[in-house]
Amino acid sequence: MTLDILIPAPGALALVLALVLLAQRAARWGGLVPRPGGGGRLAMVEFVALDPRRRLCLLRCDGRHVLVLTGGAQDLVVGWVDPPAPQEGA
């Protein structure tokens, strides 16, 4: 290896790392990366794959839980479910 190849290599590496960090900040600012702590009104609590196409999803919205079947000819709201009671002594 010659010296004219080794000198610009650290500069190129620094430029690539700076671009990666800039892309990370842009993704976070644009809403592509979830923020820590969440705190949103809507969240997926749990899901179960029924077959390769269909899933049964339990979603939380404003403290209430709804059961949704997705992946078929059309999505279907199965119903609203009472959230689990808080466990005592845990």
Beta strands, then each sheet from edge to edge (+ up, - down):
strand 1: 42-49
strand 2: 55-61
strand 3: 64-70
strand 4: 76-81
sheet 1: 1+ 2- 3+ 4-
end
